[in-house]
Amino acid sequence: TETSSSPTRYVVGVDCGTGSVRAAVVSLQGRVVSKHVVCTEMWKPAPNFVQQSSVNIWQAVCNAVRGALSSAVVSLRQPSGTAHSPLEASPSAAELAELVNCVVGIGFDATCSLVVLDENFAPVSVSPDGEAEQNIVVWMDHRARDQAARINAAGHAVLRFVGNRISPEMQTPKLMWLREQLPDRWPRMRHFFDLPDFLTFRATDSTSRSLCSLTCKWTYTEDGGWDHSYWRSIGLGEIVDEAYARVGTVVQAMGTPVGEGLSARAALELGLRAGTPVGTSIIDAHAGGLGMLAVPRLDLNQVIDSSAKTLTSFAASASTS
């Protein structure tokens, strides 16, 4: 890898968006060494219904990470700032191993989509038509508009933590819809993950959840945890009776190490070392906000037209999150 008195260390960042997965290899000094993008599948079986597959998304994650690692090897062969040729030879196993030994962590962000699994962590369809692989209710799916309206009409005190109105894009209205509209499948639905938390689960086999996702989309609060009366009031008292096993009992702050790091299975799939530390996940839009804070402070003379005194460059992150 890069020449220095000691090997440069790297982290891998994975961003799972609505239509694609992006992975990057980044040095601890903030240099983006490589990036790789893999598209994901999406289905829209009816108006307001948007579905994905956790199997397809995880495969895209694996392909994106492996692609970023391969590109990083090629990039690191060149002097800093020098573009490499598209005809550059593919990385050798030895070159990949050298890089992988310098990767000290991996982190995930993703959309706030709802992943549904059975007791064996296999997909359970959320599709009205029952397609087995379609087990994700995508963040922008609005099938639960009626359920959200009923929650808002009841006006439970927990709503003050979500701006006094719950959105059909949040998870508890979607859980209501699944219970009411798919009663034959509901008993098989034993694990509900926000997509960012599914990714850390798949990477580590740990079912811990991110405080970011649960607070923003699930009505969890850092001080009070889950509100039993809220869940019972929306017809989901069984979630309470089961001690919240379906939705999360271990909640961690963003970046906190998850489990024992990468499982042997996930490490093999991703092309990394087993035990590589995995950080607790974050919502994609929130990760974008943190990313802005990491940008070096700009010289205002570079972004302000001195004669007009107007700002000529501006960055913003905006979304329903």
PyMOL commands that set and color helices and strands:
alter all, ss='L'
color gray80, all
select helices_A, chain A and resi 54-76+93-100+145-154+157-162+171-181+186-188+195-204+211-217+228-233+237-241+264-270+284-294+300-303
alter helices_A, ss='H'
color red, helices_A
select strands_A, chain A and resi 10-16+20-27+32-39+51-52+103-110+114-117+136-137+191-194+209-210+251-252+282-283+304-305+310-311
alter strands_A, ss='S'
color yellow, strands_A
deselect
rebuild
show_as cartoon
